[in-house]
Amino acid sequence: MVKRGSDSHFPQRAPLAASGLPRRREEARAKCESDPRFGGASDASSEGDVNLSPQRQAWQAAHVGLQSRALLDRDAEAFLHQSLSTPCLEALVAAEGIWLTDAQGRRYVDFHGNNVHQVGYRHPRVVAAVREALDTLPFSPRRFTNRYAVDLAERLRALAPDPLGKVLFAPGGTLAIGMALKLARVATGRHKTISLWDSFHGASLDAISVGGEAVFRKGIGPLLPGSEHAPPPDPRACAFGCGGRCSLRCADYVAYMLDKEEDVAAVIVETVRCTDVQVPPRDYYRILREACDRHGTLLVLDEVPIALGRTGRMFAFQHYDVVPDVVVLGKGLGGAVYPMAAVIARRDLDVAADGALGHYTHEKSSVGCAAALATLDVIADEALCERSARLGARALARLEALKARRALVGDVRGLGLLLGVELVRADGTPAREEAERVMYECLSRGLSFKVGQGNVLTLSPPLVIAEPDLDAALDVLDAALGVVDGSAAP
Ligand SMILES: Cc1ncc(COP(=O)(O)O)c(C=O)c1O
């Protein structure tokens, strides 16, 4: 059960079971603790660390001081609870460059950042651009356009390869995914989709319908009709038993589904699955592209967390020899300041002039577009795509070396500065509890990252990170792994 009160700076709190709501929380925690899949986590762990686990409680007991505790308690009182956010771990007071600072002055290098921080926090050019927009045009009602929005749309059209060339903005990746789904329906006159199990496309009802993670789908009731799913390219847990080397049967199966169904509007895929860094083989998208072309189905690639340099290219699909019909961007587009997302579609898909695909209040946000323009300037001027490719290759080589030394590391993989370290026990089962321990050990040592699919440490550093800082962070990870697998003294 929860360790409490032994630490002098951690105040004794009233028992939680006094009202209905806290009782539900206690029940959820009990379920968590008894769930063998994550040794105290639940299937919520597919998307990230959950807030009910005993390890979370232990970390907080050891690290959270009075000041944060008071704010965390107010947060827990005010917000609806969810397993992936409230109650929260700690309270933040500042973010700058690669660093987060918590309420007790502890600093963390942020290898998580929800993937908004390609250019780091408070990049001076982003801050200046946002200030300028705030001082001149803080909001742009939908009836009007503004120069920030038009400049950004033109910039994205220029960046995307032909035939991509028409743009829509949205205040969030989930909404942009919804717009892409609507566009596919309008353009094809069909409603069905094929997407992949274990993928994440956002948290709304339409996005979870095409998403494939149980934590978002279970207990929610009917989802969008026609949302069909295929097994993902995941060679270490392949539904077709490829045994670690992708045989592309998963891609052939999507083609087979399209042959059978014939009336599918869109195949929607995360180009590289972000939660656990699944990088499909080169031919995967050739097979999908050809099958979609045969059937008049749109290929929609979700690059919300990974476009704009994360993988070493502006768009992740540029690693493959394909161009999608629609690509969806988000997260880092807003420069770690503003919620900005975009759909870039084939020019000839401008087919909904008499309808509405988006129509969101902050659709052409002057402030958000100013942040995005400055972000794209920084990515170009600081050569962040090249930097991501170079530092990513270096980091991956270090992780390979770590795999040779640390028994828990079953696989390492990456593309640019999107890196995954999969932890596996000696008997081949996913090392979920150990992954969570490594994460908290790293947090204690000033490194923050996410754990995806329960046992993959997902490292997503700002692309502006200095090489010594990257090295130091990997040293922290190495030491933490040593503590958890027992091969190094704490
Ligand atoms: C692959 C992917 N698609 C879509 C989304 C949704 O983006 P947002 O949270 O900005 O709505 C996310 C968010 O994590 C994501 O990772």
The ligand as an SDF file (V2000), in Angstrom:
LIG
                    3D

 16 16  0  0  0  0  0  0  0  0999 V2000
    0.5440   10.2490  -32.7950 C   0  0  0  0  0  0  0  0  0  0  0  0
   -0.3500   11.2770  -32.1480 C   0  0  0  0  0  0  0  0  0  0  0  0
   -1.4220   11.7200  -32.8110 N   0  0  0  0  0  0  0  0  0  0  0  0
   -2.2640   12.6380  -32.2900 C   0  0  0  0  0  0  0  0  0  0  0  0
   -2.0580   13.1330  -31.0170 C   0  0  0  0  0  0  0  0  0  0  0  0
   -3.0240   14.1170  -30.4330 C   0  0  0  0  0  0  0  0  0  0  0  0
   -2.4540   15.3840  -30.2900 O   0  0  0  0  0  0  0  0  0  0  0  0
   -3.0310   16.4100  -29.1980 P   0  0  0  0  0  0  0  0  0  0  0  0
   -2.7770   15.8300  -27.8590 O   0  0  0  0  0  0  0  0  0  0  0  0
   -2.2740   17.6800  -29.4660 O   0  0  0  0  0  0  0  0  0  0  0  0
   -4.4720   16.5870  -29.4570 O   0  0  0  0  0  0  0  0  0  0  0  0
   -0.9470   12.7020  -30.2890 C   0  0  0  0  0  0  0  0  0  0  0  0
   -0.7150   13.1850  -28.9180 C   0  0  0  0  0  0  0  0  0  0  0  0
    0.0690   12.6800  -28.1630 O   0  0  0  0  0  0  0  0  0  0  0  0
   -0.0760   11.7410  -30.8600 C   0  0  0  0  0  0  0  0  0  0  0  0
    0.9940   11.2790  -30.1920 O   0  0  0  0  0  0  0  0  0  0  0  0
  1  2  1  0
  2  3  1  0
  2 15  2  0
  3  4  2  0
  4  5  1  0
  5  6  1  0
  5 12  2  0
  6  7  1  0
  7  8  1  0
  8  9  2  0
  8 10  1  0
  8 11  1  0
 12 13  1  0
 12 15  1  0
 13 14  2  0
 15 16  1  0
M  END
$$$$
